[in-house]
Amino acid sequence: MFDSSEVTDLVSLTAWFGAYCRSFRSADPEVQRNFDLKELHTRKVCEAARLIAAEGGERRQMLAQVAALCHDLGRFPQYREYRTFLDSESVNHAHLSAQVLKQSSLLDFLPKEERDSVYFAVRLHNVFQIPAGLPAATEDLLRLVRDADKIDIWRVFIDYFFAPEGERASAAGLGFPDLPYCSDEVLKAVEAGRMVELTMLKSLNDFKLLQLSWVYDINFVTTHKLIKERSLVPQLAATLPDDAVVRGIVDRVQGYLEDRLAANSAT
């Protein structure tokens, strides 16, 4: 693997990440499909992070991409060890990603304050709610990585839901049964404008609604624009049961997105 002590900037960190991914290569096509899924996801999150961070200048863009490159490092040993991406059945992948950072010199090229911000953005990127009391720069980076992560997770699952079953990365569905209904508790949460909690889920359709509810947790104007431009809500909605209740829920989410875009354009 590319020596982490040779990482001196974003370019060399990107090269290190490529070597890191190659170190997990498998002769088993199904296993490799899951590793490839996470490698592409990370690179797409970097692209989204760069776009979202653009208004803050070059330094903010660089730090956003550093955090994005590192945010899912733990997914690779997680899948190798447990053959799942479901944290509740294995390990907290964000904590494992942060552990990789702690045990390496990957972030040594950054000043301590920036290094700490990246570390906590990686470690906390999957929390249900952002904790209070974080330094402003750390909270900004954390919110940015969470937005960029959601943008590409939507792409990942839209691709997954529309792909032929034999071409799907097996771990992407997280093992939820593909049942023909949505749970009332989940529907009510989205209708009320609340984020759906993982513990509520009983089916793959519930998981889709959980992803729709992420629209309520978006932080930046650019992210809202990307969601609209990429038609992410209607694409995900097209994979849900076609009934009046679900259509109403989708309209609620789409309306929230349009309201946020209108409010931002008015300021």
Rosetta silent file (secondary structure, phi, psi, omega in degrees, C-alpha in Angstrom):
SEQUENCE: MFDSSEVTDLVSLTAWFGAYCRSFRSADPEVQRNFDLKELHTRKVCEAARLIAAEGGERRQMLAQVAALCHDLGRFPQYREYRTFLDSESVNHAHLSAQVLKQSSLLDFLPKEERDSVYFAVRLHNVFQIPAGLPAATEDLLRLVRDADKIDIWRVFIDYFFAPEGERASAAGLGFPDLPYCSDEVLKAVEAGRMVELTMLKSLNDFKLLQLSWVYDINFVTTHKLIKERSLVPQLAATLPDDAVVRGIVDRVQGYLEDRLAANSAT
SCORE:     score description
SCORE:     0.000 S_00000001
   1 L     0.000  146.944  173.356    0.000    0.000    0.000 S_00000001
   2 L   -52.192  126.498 -175.489    1.053    3.595   -0.624 S_00000001
   3 L   -65.232  125.572 -177.960    2.905    4.659    2.547 S_00000001
   4 H   -64.645  -21.845  177.652    0.717    6.990    4.634 S_00000001
   5 H   -70.658  -14.808  178.168    3.840    8.927    5.654 S_00000001
   6 H   -86.605   -2.926 -179.671    4.132   10.023    2.021 S_00000001
   7 L   -77.317  114.775 -177.225    0.772   11.818    2.184 S_00000001
   8 L  -124.095   -5.571 -179.450    1.547   15.528    1.990 S_00000001
   9 L  -168.153 -176.456 -178.514   -1.544   16.990    0.309 S_00000001
  10 H   -63.107  -37.626 -178.511   -4.904   16.113   -1.243 S_00000001
  11 H   -62.837  -47.529 -178.920   -3.298   14.668   -4.389 S_00000001
  12 H   -72.413  -29.116  174.004   -1.127   12.205   -2.482 S_00000001
  13 H   -65.166  -38.837  177.370   -4.004   11.363   -0.121 S_00000001
  14 H   -63.819  -40.587  176.490   -6.088   10.487   -3.178 S_00000001
  15 H   -64.133  -41.575  177.507   -3.270    8.253   -4.432 S_00000001
  16 H   -60.634  -42.233 -179.292   -3.068    6.615   -0.996 S_00000001
  17 H   -61.090  -41.520  177.325   -6.825    5.969   -1.065 S_00000001
  18 H   -59.454  -42.278  178.347   -6.516    4.180   -4.416 S_00000001
  19 H   -67.429  -37.894  177.794   -3.784    1.945   -2.977 S_00000001
  20 H   -59.776  -46.794  178.763   -5.882    1.359    0.142 S_00000001
  21 H   -61.490  -42.563 -179.076   -8.810    0.164   -1.984 S_00000001
  22 H   -64.890  -26.964 -179.522   -6.559   -2.130   -4.022 S_00000001
  23 L   -69.014  -13.495  178.824   -5.269   -3.737   -0.814 S_00000001
  24 L  -102.135    7.002 -175.267   -8.759   -5.162   -0.264 S_00000001
  25 L   -58.145  144.717 -177.924   -9.136   -6.666   -3.719 S_00000001
  26 L  -130.536  146.542  175.712  -10.797  -10.071   -3.847 S_00000001
  27 L   -76.443  -13.812  178.759  -10.946  -12.826   -6.453 S_00000001
  28 L   -82.122  115.575 -175.994  -14.597  -13.331   -5.498 S_00000001
  29 H   -58.736  -35.385 -179.488  -16.657  -11.173   -7.903 S_00000001
  30 H   -68.320  -43.090  177.217  -19.451  -10.659   -5.371 S_00000001
  31 H   -62.626  -46.334 -178.079  -17.066   -9.511   -2.667 S_00000001
  32 H   -63.523  -34.001  178.129  -15.245   -7.225   -5.080 S_00000001
  33 H   -59.352  -38.623  179.161  -18.555   -5.714   -6.234 S_00000001
  34 H   -71.756  -38.617  174.925  -19.173   -4.517   -2.679 S_00000001
  35 H   -64.814  -42.196  178.886  -15.680   -3.060   -2.338 S_00000001
  36 H   -60.981  -38.118  178.077  -16.072   -1.331   -5.720 S_00000001
  37 H   -56.699  -45.657 -177.203  -19.365    0.118   -4.533 S_00000001
  38 H   -74.840  -32.030  176.220  -17.653    1.807   -1.578 S_00000001
  39 H   -65.564  -48.159  179.435  -14.688    3.032   -3.599 S_00000001
  40 H   -63.600  -41.674  178.199  -16.933    4.702   -6.177 S_00000001
  41 H   -56.311  -47.003 -179.215  -19.162    6.074   -3.418 S_00000001
  42 H   -60.437  -43.848 -179.439  -16.184    7.703   -1.707 S_00000001
  43 H   -65.516  -36.923  177.817  -14.999    9.317   -4.928 S_00000001
  44 H   -69.700  -36.513  176.568  -18.512   10.628   -5.651 S_00000001
  45 H   -64.112  -37.389  175.958  -18.808   12.010   -2.109 S_00000001
  46 H   -60.808  -43.279  178.797  -15.543   13.871   -2.736 S_00000001
  47 H   -62.016  -45.329  179.963  -17.013   15.410   -5.886 S_00000001
  48 H   -65.235  -40.512  179.653  -20.169   16.474   -4.051 S_00000001
  49 H   -62.110  -39.798  178.323  -18.157   17.843   -1.113 S_00000001
  50 H   -62.459  -42.031  179.911  -16.091   19.982   -3.471 S_00000001
  51 H   -66.597  -44.443 -176.584  -19.237   21.451   -5.034 S_00000001
  52 H   -67.525  -34.466 -176.127  -20.934   22.122   -1.691 S_00000001
  53 L   -84.315   -3.095 -169.764  -17.800   23.699   -0.201 S_00000001
  54 H   -56.567  -38.535 -175.893  -17.100   25.947   -3.194 S_00000001
  55 H   -68.027  -16.682 -178.332  -18.493   29.134   -1.659 S_00000001
  56 H   -90.698    1.501  178.798  -16.061   28.873    1.252 S_00000001
  57 L    94.839  176.009 -172.104  -12.913   29.076   -0.863 S_00000001
  58 H   -65.239  -38.327 -178.137  -10.107   26.706   -1.784 S_00000001
  59 H   -65.445  -43.095  178.569   -9.091   25.744    1.768 S_00000001
  60 H   -63.223  -40.390  177.219  -12.620   24.753    2.695 S_00000001
  61 H   -61.423  -43.273 -179.162  -12.902   22.740   -0.519 S_00000001
  62 H   -63.050  -47.040 -179.549   -9.641   20.955    0.216 S_00000001
  63 H   -64.362  -37.339  177.888  -10.639   20.053    3.779 S_00000001
  64 H   -61.721  -40.988 -179.629  -14.067   18.901    2.596 S_00000001
  65 H   -72.450  -34.895  175.754  -12.450   16.539    0.102 S_00000001
  66 H   -61.449  -48.844 -179.995   -9.967   15.247    2.678 S_00000001
  67 H   -63.594  -38.776  179.387  -12.807   14.424    5.082 S_00000001
  68 H   -64.727  -42.342  178.573  -14.854   12.880    2.259 S_00000001
  69 H   -61.229  -32.065 -174.984  -11.955   10.644    1.174 S_00000001
  70 H   -94.512  -11.980 -166.085  -11.570    9.398    4.749 S_00000001
  71 L   -64.273  -29.805 -176.768  -15.202    9.176    5.859 S_00000001
  72 L  -117.115   24.465  177.541  -15.773    5.538    4.831 S_00000001
  73 L   -56.014  -33.038 -178.825  -12.310    4.009    5.264 S_00000001
  74 L   -70.747  -17.244  179.558  -13.840    1.697    7.848 S_00000001
  75 H   -61.574  -32.273 -174.965  -16.282    0.213    5.341 S_00000001
  76 H   -71.377  -54.092  174.251  -13.509   -1.868    3.778 S_00000001
  77 H   -65.468  -29.867  177.080  -12.322   -3.768    6.886 S_00000001
  78 H   -59.948  -49.181 -177.654  -15.954   -3.888    8.054 S_00000001
  79 H   -70.733  -37.725  179.412  -17.057   -5.757    4.941 S_00000001
  80 H   -60.799  -39.443 -175.588  -13.942   -7.948    4.837 S_00000001
  81 H   -82.488  -40.924 -168.780  -14.513   -9.059    8.428 S_00000001
  82 H  -114.652  -11.986 -177.865  -18.316   -9.208    8.660 S_00000001
  83 L    57.483   38.097  175.772  -19.613   -9.306    5.049 S_00000001
  84 L  -153.411  155.919  170.496  -22.144   -6.590    5.841 S_00000001
  85 L  -107.475   10.827  179.340  -22.479   -2.794    5.794 S_00000001
  86 L   -88.779  110.193 -174.657  -25.033   -2.881    8.606 S_00000001
  87 H   -60.517  -36.928 -176.880  -23.312   -1.324   11.615 S_00000001
  88 H   -65.740  -17.485  178.442  -25.737   -2.855   14.113 S_00000001
  89 H  -107.532    7.940 -178.827  -24.609   -6.329   13.020 S_00000001
  90 L  -146.259 -103.044  179.099  -20.891   -5.533   12.890 S_00000001
  91 L  -138.180  162.422  174.766  -19.098   -2.343   13.986 S_00000001
  92 L   -73.036  110.040 -172.322  -19.694    1.387   13.753 S_00000001
  93 H   -66.307  -29.591  178.987  -18.021    2.088   10.421 S_00000001
  94 H   -68.797  -41.749  176.698  -17.483    5.787   11.198 S_00000001
  95 H   -64.289  -38.192  178.489  -15.625    4.955   14.404 S_00000001
  96 H   -66.959  -37.377  176.130  -13.575    2.393   12.484 S_00000001
  97 H   -62.304  -44.381  178.307  -12.745    5.029    9.852 S_00000001
  98 H   -63.559  -34.473  178.138  -11.589    7.391   12.592 S_00000001
  99 H   -64.277  -40.831  176.143   -9.503    4.571   14.062 S_00000001
 100 H   -58.269  -42.200  178.771   -7.709    4.150   10.725 S_00000001
 101 H   -64.443  -43.776 -178.324   -6.893    7.863   10.859 S_00000001
 102 H   -62.131  -35.294 -174.677   -5.673    7.651   14.458 S_00000001
 103 L   -88.431    2.366 -177.707   -3.378    4.732   13.653 S_00000001
 104 L  -125.282  179.670  174.749   -1.827    6.390   10.594 S_00000001
 105 L  -109.817   25.689 -173.487   -0.098    9.623    9.681 S_00000001
 106 L   -58.353  -35.899 -174.288   -2.621   10.426    6.963 S_00000001
 107 L  -100.942   10.002 -175.882   -3.590   13.811    8.355 S_00000001
 108 L   -64.878  -18.535  179.648   -0.146   14.931    9.519 S_00000001
 109 L   -76.561   -7.471  179.812    0.117   17.404    6.644 S_00000001
 110 L   -99.156  149.828  169.941   -2.672   19.468    8.215 S_00000001
 111 L   -60.296  156.576 -172.992   -2.370   21.883   11.162 S_00000001
 112 H   -56.050  -43.616 -178.080   -3.702   20.386   14.403 S_00000001
 113 H   -62.080  -41.778  178.474   -7.011   22.298   14.406 S_00000001
 114 H   -70.177  -37.844  177.905   -7.813   21.187   10.860 S_00000001
 115 H   -60.965  -43.918  178.673   -6.660   17.655   11.624 S_00000001
 116 H   -64.324  -39.861  179.503   -9.020   17.527   14.593 S_00000001
 117 H   -62.429  -44.637  178.425  -11.898   18.885   12.494 S_00000001
 118 H   -62.911  -44.919 -178.781  -11.402   16.207    9.847 S_00000001
 119 H   -57.899  -48.300 -177.420  -11.116   13.488   12.496 S_00000001
 120 H   -73.176  -31.171  174.950  -14.380   14.443   14.202 S_00000001
 121 H   -62.799  -39.928  177.553  -16.185   14.964   10.882 S_00000001
 122 H   -67.994  -47.904 -174.149  -15.239   11.390    9.956 S_00000001
 123 H   -67.004  -29.333 -173.786  -16.063    9.914   13.355 S_00000001
 124 H  -107.901    6.118 -170.455  -19.462   11.626   13.634 S_00000001
 125 L   -65.867  -18.607 -177.630  -20.656   11.657   10.033 S_00000001
 126 L  -106.719   10.798  179.643  -23.228    8.894   10.631 S_00000001
 127 L   -69.628  152.051  179.638  -24.770   10.136   13.899 S_00000001
 128 L   -68.007  -38.512 -179.513  -28.531   10.641   13.934 S_00000001
 129 L  -137.080  135.378 -179.326  -28.191   14.143   15.381 S_00000001
 130 L   -66.872  128.218 -179.243  -25.160   16.427   15.452 S_00000001
 131 L   -70.000  151.146  177.177  -23.979   16.910   19.046 S_00000001
 132 L   -77.078  158.344  172.077  -23.905   20.382   20.566 S_00000001
 133 L    90.086    5.807  177.721  -20.695   22.123   21.543 S_00000001
 134 L   -74.858  149.316  171.928  -18.490   21.358   18.546 S_00000001
 135 L   -57.782  148.184 -174.307  -16.080   24.068   17.340 S_00000001
 136 H   -56.304  -43.667 -178.269  -17.639   26.066   14.499 S_00000001
 137 H   -65.839  -36.854  178.899  -15.151   24.853   11.870 S_00000001
 138 H   -68.110  -44.667  179.856  -15.658   21.224   12.905 S_00000001
 139 H   -62.979  -40.951  177.805  -19.437   21.517   12.824 S_00000001
 140 H   -60.092  -45.891 -179.525  -19.320   23.148    9.382 S_00000001
 141 H   -66.344  -39.810  177.988  -17.125   20.348    8.023 S_00000001
 142 H   -62.223  -47.125  179.121  -19.302   17.681    9.632 S_00000001
 143 H   -61.480  -38.295 -178.978  -22.478   19.149    8.148 S_00000001
 144 H   -66.031  -45.948  179.529  -20.803   19.389    4.763 S_00000001
 145 H   -64.623  -38.579  178.411  -19.641   15.761    4.753 S_00000001
 146 H   -62.884  -42.003  177.585  -23.081   14.589    5.882 S_00000001
 147 H   -62.679  -48.643 -177.967  -24.711   16.467    2.987 S_00000001
 148 H   -62.802  -38.256  178.549  -22.229   15.120    0.432 S_00000001
 149 H   -62.553  -46.827 -179.603  -22.637   11.593    1.798 S_00000001
 150 H   -61.727  -43.340 -179.475  -26.436   11.730    1.499 S_00000001
 151 H   -53.085  -45.362 -176.979  -26.249   13.055   -2.067 S_00000001
 152 H   -84.759  -27.465  174.559  -24.321   10.014   -3.207 S_00000001
 153 H   -60.275  -38.721  175.143  -26.081    7.466   -1.006 S_00000001
 154 H   -58.207  -45.115  178.286  -29.251    8.424   -2.888 S_00000001
 155 H   -60.044  -45.717 -178.184  -27.459    7.700   -6.172 S_00000001
 156 H   -56.038  -46.464 -174.396  -26.165    4.382   -4.842 S_00000001
 157 H   -79.598  -30.669  173.267  -29.605    3.175   -3.835 S_00000001
 158 H   -62.189  -45.082  176.211  -31.429    4.468   -6.890 S_00000001
 159 H   -60.150  -42.630 -178.434  -28.927    2.484   -8.985 S_00000001
 160 H   -62.836  -47.230 -175.920  -29.391   -0.514   -6.685 S_00000001
 161 H   -65.959  -29.194 -178.068  -33.193   -0.486   -6.832 S_00000001
 162 H   -95.590   -8.502 -178.007  -33.262   -0.282  -10.636 S_00000001
 163 L   -78.242  149.225  171.331  -30.430   -2.748  -11.308 S_00000001
 164 L   -57.854  145.229 -173.366  -31.118   -6.387  -12.237 S_00000001
 165 H   -55.029  -37.381 -177.921  -30.856   -8.514   -9.108 S_00000001
 166 H   -70.580  -13.587 -178.905  -27.764  -10.342  -10.364 S_00000001
 167 H  -103.489    0.280 -177.848  -25.874   -7.058  -10.791 S_00000001
 168 L   -79.777  143.435  169.862  -26.605   -5.624   -7.328 S_00000001
 169 L   -70.867  119.931 -166.992  -23.937   -5.303   -4.666 S_00000001
 170 L   -60.996  -31.818 -175.397  -25.319   -7.784   -2.171 S_00000001
 171 L   -84.691   -7.877 -173.916  -24.568   -5.762    0.973 S_00000001
 172 L   -66.884  -33.567 -178.263  -26.146   -2.535   -0.292 S_00000001
 173 L   -77.352   -3.882  176.564  -29.684   -3.479    0.725 S_00000001
 174 L    59.259   14.701  173.471  -28.559   -3.985    4.334 S_00000001
 175 L    82.479    7.748  179.337  -30.596   -7.184    4.574 S_00000001
 176 L   -73.611  137.732  179.566  -34.055   -5.613    4.866 S_00000001
 177 L   -67.569  141.128 -178.461  -36.861   -7.846    3.494 S_00000001
 178 L   -87.501   77.502 -177.622  -38.429   -6.582    0.259 S_00000001
 179 L   -93.780  154.083 -171.440  -42.034   -6.484    1.506 S_00000001
 180 L   -85.404   25.969 -177.703  -44.880   -4.780   -0.442 S_00000001
 181 L  -144.025  169.827  174.150  -45.805   -2.241    2.243 S_00000001
 182 L  -118.267  142.248 -178.421  -44.523    0.661    4.336 S_00000001
 183 L   -72.874  140.898 -179.161  -44.799    0.717    8.130 S_00000001
 184 H   -58.117  -41.386 -178.415  -47.285    3.183    9.630 S_00000001
 185 H   -60.753  -39.535  179.924  -44.714    4.496   12.116 S_00000001
 186 H   -70.552  -44.899  178.170  -42.307    5.323    9.304 S_00000001
 187 H   -58.879  -42.274 -178.579  -44.996    6.949    7.147 S_00000001
 188 H   -66.234  -36.768  179.286  -46.139    9.095   10.069 S_00000001
 189 H   -64.115  -45.880 -179.135  -42.598   10.266   10.805 S_00000001
 190 H   -67.202  -40.886  178.527  -41.995   11.436    7.229 S_00000001
 191 H   -60.496  -34.157 -178.999  -45.447   13.052    7.064 S_00000001
 192 L   -83.210    0.299  179.223  -44.626   14.968   10.261 S_00000001
 193 L    79.428   26.964 -178.940  -41.369   16.275    8.790 S_00000001
 194 L  -110.910  151.383  172.317  -39.157   14.106   11.001 S_00000001
 195 L   -69.237  138.000  176.955  -36.137   12.003   10.212 S_00000001
 196 L   -80.852  136.327  177.823  -36.868    8.281   10.318 S_00000001
 197 L   -91.991  146.172 -176.817  -34.799    6.299   12.827 S_00000001
 198 H   -58.427  -32.264 -177.926  -33.134    3.040   11.839 S_00000001
 199 H   -68.663  -14.784  179.074  -34.849    1.193   14.684 S_00000001
 200 H   -79.265  -18.239 -166.165  -38.250    1.859   13.064 S_00000001
 201 L   -75.822  136.352  176.458  -37.464   -0.084    9.902 S_00000001
 202 L  -125.021   -9.965 -175.231  -39.162   -3.361    9.052 S_00000001
 203 L  -154.339  169.749  177.034  -38.736   -3.533    5.274 S_00000001
 204 H   -63.954  -35.802  176.647  -36.800   -2.271    2.287 S_00000001
 205 H   -63.727  -37.136  174.472  -39.623    0.184    1.556 S_00000001
 206 H   -60.943  -39.516  179.645  -39.198    1.608    5.065 S_00000001
 207 H   -64.094  -37.475  176.621  -35.510    2.043    4.279 S_00000001
 208 H   -63.797  -41.764  178.261  -36.420    4.004    1.148 S_00000001
 209 H   -66.159  -36.776  174.614  -38.646    6.285    3.222 S_00000001
 210 H   -56.588  -43.903  179.648  -35.814    6.762    5.705 S_00000001
 211 H   -65.958  -38.630  175.678  -33.687    8.024    2.823 S_00000001
 212 H   -61.115  -37.396 -177.749  -36.453   10.376    1.678 S_00000001
 213 H   -67.231  -15.425  177.521  -36.620   11.781    5.213 S_00000001
 214 H   -62.735  -21.214  177.873  -32.973   12.838    4.908 S_00000001
 215 H   -56.215  -29.733  179.390  -34.218   15.842    2.926 S_00000001
 216 H   -73.422   -8.481 -174.911  -35.187   17.288    6.329 S_00000001
 217 H  -117.277   23.135  179.803  -31.545   17.085    7.444 S_00000001
 218 L   -89.154  140.853 -168.443  -29.848   18.942    4.584 S_00000001
 219 L  -107.448  -25.554 -169.351  -27.679   21.884    5.592 S_00000001
 220 L  -123.868  147.730 -179.079  -26.519   23.832    2.530 S_00000001
 221 H   -56.580  -44.967 -177.838  -28.154   25.670   -0.358 S_00000001
 222 H   -60.651  -36.348  179.395  -25.967   23.914   -2.921 S_00000001
 223 H   -65.092  -44.682  176.629  -27.074   20.517   -1.616 S_00000001
 224 H   -57.361  -41.953  179.852  -30.742   21.433   -2.026 S_00000001
 225 H   -64.355  -41.193  179.547  -29.989   22.525   -5.595 S_00000001
 226 H   -65.041  -39.041  177.389  -28.166   19.266   -6.362 S_00000001
 227 H   -60.172  -43.716 -179.539  -31.087   17.228   -5.021 S_00000001
 228 H   -69.152  -48.485 -176.771  -33.453   19.127   -7.316 S_00000001
 229 H   -60.701  -35.068 -176.484  -31.145   19.115  -10.363 S_00000001
 230 L   -92.477    4.139  177.408  -30.533   15.373  -10.101 S_00000001
 231 L    52.783   41.074 -173.638  -34.231   14.548   -9.553 S_00000001
 232 H   -69.523  -39.211 -179.953  -33.275   12.438   -6.542 S_00000001
 233 H   -65.017  -52.261  179.182  -36.633   12.618   -4.766 S_00000001
 234 H   -64.193  -32.595  178.282  -38.770   11.515   -7.754 S_00000001
 235 H   -65.968  -43.743  178.175  -36.267    8.818   -8.713 S_00000001
 236 H   -68.569  -38.487  179.756  -36.334    7.326   -5.225 S_00000001
 237 H   -62.208  -31.083 -178.842  -40.107    7.773   -5.023 S_00000001
 238 L   -66.261  -14.677  178.909  -40.495    5.753   -8.221 S_00000001
 239 L   -93.012   -3.891 -177.574  -39.228    2.681   -6.347 S_00000001
 240 L   -91.966  162.632  175.895  -41.949    2.937   -3.655 S_00000001
 241 L   -56.933  139.226 -178.098  -45.465    1.430   -3.740 S_00000001
 242 L   -91.196   82.187  176.075  -47.784    3.482   -5.947 S_00000001
 243 L  -136.559  168.528 -171.290  -50.619    4.294   -3.574 S_00000001
 244 H   -63.050  -39.908 -178.418  -52.281    7.473   -2.345 S_00000001
 245 H   -63.695  -47.724 -179.064  -50.673    7.501    1.102 S_00000001
 246 H   -64.966  -42.073  178.203  -47.146    7.119   -0.268 S_00000001
 247 H   -59.651  -39.048  177.602  -47.774    9.708   -2.992 S_00000001
 248 H   -63.567  -39.814  178.266  -48.905   12.138   -0.306 S_00000001
 249 H   -64.317  -44.363  179.103  -45.727   11.505    1.677 S_00000001
 250 H   -62.057  -42.195  177.335  -43.575   12.070   -1.405 S_00000001
 251 H   -60.831  -36.703  178.384  -45.429   15.323   -2.113 S_00000001
 252 H   -62.785  -44.741 -179.522  -44.714   16.401    1.473 S_00000001
 253 H   -67.625  -45.484 -179.451  -40.974   15.811    1.019 S_00000001
 254 H   -63.619  -39.056  178.490  -40.874   17.435   -2.425 S_00000001
 255 H   -64.029  -39.786  176.750  -42.821   20.421   -1.097 S_00000001
 256 H   -60.691  -44.709  179.041  -40.346   20.833    1.762 S_00000001
 257 H   -61.031  -45.891 -179.675  -37.467   20.827   -0.735 S_00000001
 258 H   -63.098  -38.684  178.534  -39.193   23.412   -2.953 S_00000001
 259 H   -63.428  -41.795  179.378  -39.885   25.627    0.084 S_00000001
 260 H   -65.300  -41.045  178.910  -36.236   25.539    1.103 S_00000001
 261 H   -64.880  -41.254  178.988  -35.122   26.392   -2.416 S_00000001
 262 H   -65.125  -41.088  179.617  -37.599   29.269   -2.604 S_00000001
 263 H   -64.323  -39.198 -179.902  -36.509   30.607    0.800 S_00000001
 264 H   -69.425  -36.667  179.606  -32.871   30.492   -0.231 S_00000001
 265 H   -71.194  -21.124 -178.958  -33.510   32.261   -3.528 S_00000001
 266 H   -84.289  -13.834 -177.795  -35.352   35.035   -1.695 S_00000001
 267 L   -95.106    0.000    0.000  -32.407   35.833    0.577 S_00000001
